[in-house]
Amino acid sequence: MINIYMTDENKKFKELNELKQGCWIDIVNPTTDEIKDISIRTNTDIDLLMKLTDDEELPRIEIGDNASLIVVDTPYITDTRYKHKYNTDPLGIIINNDGYFITVSLKKQTLLDDFKNNKVKNFDIKKRTKFVIQILLRVAAIYQKELASINNYITKKEKTLYKSTNNKELIDLLNIEKTLVYFSTSLKANDLVLEKLSKGNVITLYEDDNDLMEDAMIENKQAIEMANIYREILTSMTDTYATIISNNLNDVMKFLAGITIVFSIPTMVASFIGMNVPLGKIGTSNESFILIIIFSFVLSIIIAIILKKKNML
């Protein structure tokens, strides 16, 4: 899918039907024919475009004959059945020397919707350096937002885990831990891209762009710290709660074993008395049944008290 956008002289954002020099070309999950068409019409090296069809493409910077490629990782949900089960996907930004600004991704990038819906201040497609930095700033902000949401989810899970006796809660935490590994790795790679861009060798940094670039780098480093901290906390929690779940299960089994012993007492008494042996006066008494019941009950209470003192009930 290919969408073309432009900002006019009044900085009003609009969608175009045809390519125009200075426009923004947003390509999502492109076909080979679409890539070839864009390559020819924008005079962009087809190899740069084809590389972005690989979902394993790593964050990096590459300078071609007529364009520069910037690749960063962005988060996306891999399985809606689980909360916060994320992976990362490459977003390619191509700055064409003929005036075209191209973004390529295999999945729809929600962070770009802010630009399309005029939610970004001082946004102008023609200011391509600033546009790149604004995208990178949005990427770091999305990571921070998702990490904050993950932290809140972990906090809520703590109360549940104290009483949990199954593995479902633990599996949820393991999925989040996996997400944090992806986030941490991708953010560190994005940080290297930002550092290279900050030197001004790939894209020309103007005076107004320096502060914005610094903000993007700070936001990304904060996201890295958040991911590392939450990952360490979660690793510790997972180990701790694995032990808690095991202990909770042991307590349940211990309780069931104690209850089984207590309830087996009346059965044992009835079995012994029911044997074909003389019982003396008890066997001929009219109150023998009641006496046996009372005896079994008292004996069960005594056993229960003993087990309670031994912390088995």
PyMOL commands that set and color helices and strands:
alter all, ss='L'
color gray80, all
select helices_A, chain A and resi 32-42+46-51+110-116+128-161+168-198+207-273+281-284+288-309
alter helices_A, ss='H'
color red, helices_A
select strands_A, chain A and resi 2-7+13-16+24-28+60-63+67-77+86-96+101-105
alter strands_A, ss='S'
color yellow, strands_A
deselect
rebuild
show_as cartoon
